[in-house]
Amino acid sequence: MDFFHVINHGVTEDLMNDTMNVFKEFFKLPEQDKTSFYCEDPTRNDHCMLYTSSLLYATEDHLWRDNLRNSCHPLEECIQHWPEKPARYRHAVGAYATELSEIPSMLVNHYPPCPDPSLTFGFSEHCDPNLITLLQQESDVFGLQVLRNGEWIGVEPISKAFVVNMGYQMQIISNNKLRSVEHRAVTNSEKARTSVAMFFIPNGDSIVEPAKALADSRNPAIFKSFQYKEFIAHFINKTGGIDVALESFKLQA
């Protein structure tokens, strides 16, 4: 139960489709309508930033995607900095953010058709550093894959459903009862694909540790207590395999 679909969540299918269509329309806009949102600094923290495959191609991962970061909280402030085109962008995305209970941010990934998908990923394999991620996929385009028993398995897009993914913080709080799952996005040569990710993130000063009810003499705590901002600083600067991010926060046996 660490990577699953959820339906009957209260967000209407019409609103989900409308929001997805608005994002797709945004990526189809002429370049001059998107220029003011372009950014090359991944640490920048503006209300709305657009990263492209071409701008980031010199980095290590060589990802084939355009990436729109859309801050959502507080909504009344953030919405003033969102795109004005398409004309219904602020209305549709604002309604979507409201239905999702004031999520802090959205990450909209747009994967254009790739001439040779064997050469690059849309998003390389990773685990999410936050608490929980919700993902809305396009209903007719595959691309998300999860690692199960050493094999990459496609996650079927389901209309009206959100994919729920447990991040590293949930793994720590659950004392390894729930695991953050490696996942990636692959490209294809025929159809563009767009996905919308919503992140539930602790405050930087929040203390993260295994829940007391899940750590006792029979099941000792695996992780130490720390502030979330410590973890993120380490995660951003880490090198090595996927689980390296967790190693520094484990208690010594």
Residue pairs with C-beta under 8 A, 6 or more apart in sequence:
1 178
2 165
2 166
2 170
2 178
2 179
2 180
2 181
3 146
3 155
3 163
3 164
3 165
3 166
3 181
3 183
4 163
4 164
5 158
5 161
5 162
5 163
5 164
6 161
6 162
6 164
7 158
7 160
7 161
9 162
10 99
11 96
11 99
11 100
11 162
12 99
13 159
13 160
15 92
15 95
15 96
15 99
16 96
16 136
16 160
18 88
18 92
19 92
19 93
19 95
19 96
19 136
19 196
20 136
20 138
20 194
20 196
22 86
22 88
22 89
22 92
22 93
23 68
23 93
23 108
23 110
23 194
23 196
24 110
24 192
24 194
25 86
26 34
26 68
26 83
26 85
26 86
26 89
27 66
27 68
27 110
27 192
27 194
29 85
29 86
33 83
33 85
34 50
34 83
37 48
37 49
37 50
37 68
37 83
38 49
38 50
38 51
38 52
38 55
39 46
39 49
39 50
39 51
40 51
40 55
40 56
42 51
43 236
46 71
46 81
47 70
47 71
47 77
47 78
47 80
47 81
47 82
48 68
48 69
48 70
48 71
48 78
48 81
48 82
48 83
49 68
49 69
50 66
50 67
50 68
50 69
51 66
51 67
51 68
51 69
52 66
52 67
53 63
53 64
53 65
53 66
53 112
56 63
61 121
61 124
62 119
62 120
63 120
63 121
63 122
63 123
63 124
64 111
64 112
64 114
64 120
64 121
64 122
64 187
65 109
65 110
65 111
65 112
65 122
65 123
65 185
66 109
66 110
66 111
66 112
67 107
67 108
67 109
67 110
68 106
68 107
68 108
68 109
68 110
69 105
69 106
69 107
69 108
70 78
70 82
70 93
70 105
70 106
70 107
70 108
71 78
71 81
71 104
71 105
72 78
72 97
72 102
72 103
72 104
72 105
72 106
73 97
73 102
73 103
73 104
73 105
74 102
75 94
75 97
75 98
75 102
79 90
79 94
82 89
82 90
82 93
83 89
83 90
84 90
93 106
97 103
97 106
100 134
100 198
103 134
103 198
103 199
103 200
104 199
104 200
104 201
105 198
105 199
105 201
106 196
106 197
106 198
107 196
107 197
107 198
107 199
108 194
108 195
108 196
108 197
109 122
109 123
109 185
109 194
109 195
109 197
110 192
110 193
110 194
111 122
111 143
111 185
111 187
111 192
111 193
111 194
112 192
113 187
113 188
113 189
113 190
113 191
113 192
114 120
114 122
114 187
114 188
114 189
115 189
116 189
117 186
117 187
117 188
117 189
120 187
121 184
121 185
121 186
121 187
122 143
122 184
122 185
122 186
122 187
122 193
123 184
123 185
124 184
125 147
125 182
125 183
125 184
125 242
126 182
126 183
126 184
126 242
127 167
127 168
127 180
127 181
127 182
127 183
127 242
127 245
128 165
128 167
128 168
128 180
128 199
129 167
129 168
129 169
129 231
129 232
129 235
129 245
130 167
130 168
130 169
130 199
130 200
130 201
130 202
131 167
131 169
131 170
131 173
131 200
131 201
131 202
132 164
132 165
132 166
132 167
132 170
132 199
132 200
133 164
133 165
133 167
133 197
133 198
133 199
133 200
134 162
134 163
134 164
134 165
134 197
134 198
134 200
135 144
135 162
135 163
135 164
135 165
135 195
135 196
135 197
135 198
136 162
136 163
136 195
136 196
136 197
137 143
137 144
137 155
137 157
137 158
137 163
137 195
138 157
138 193
138 194
138 195
139 157
139 158
139 159
140 157
141 157
141 188
141 191
141 192
141 193
142 154
142 155
142 156
142 157
142 188
143 185
143 186
143 187
143 188
143 193
143 195
144 154
144 155
144 157
144 163
144 183
144 184
144 185
144 195
145 152
145 153
145 154
145 155
145 183
145 184
145 185
145 186
146 152
146 153
146 155
146 181
146 182
146 183
147 153
147 181
147 182
147 183
152 184
155 163
155 183
165 180
165 181
165 183
166 178
166 179
166 180
166 181
167 180
167 199
168 180
168 231
168 235
168 245
168 246
169 202
169 208
169 228
169 231
170 178
170 180
171 178
171 179
171 180
171 246
172 208
172 209
172 210
172 223
172 246
172 249
173 208
173 209
173 210
173 211
173 214
174 210
174 211
174 214
175 210
175 211
175 214
175 215
175 219
175 221
175 222
175 223
176 222
177 214
182 242
185 193
185 195
201 228
202 208
202 228
203 228
204 227
204 228
204 229
204 232
205 227
205 228
205 229
206 227
206 228
207 225
207 226
207 227
208 225
208 226
208 227
208 228
208 231
209 221
209 223
209 224
209 225
209 226
210 221
210 222
210 223
215 221
215 222
220 251
221 251
222 250
222 251
223 246
223 249
223 250
223 251
224 249
224 250
224 251
226 249
231 245
231 249
234 245
234 248
234 249
235 245
238 244
238 245
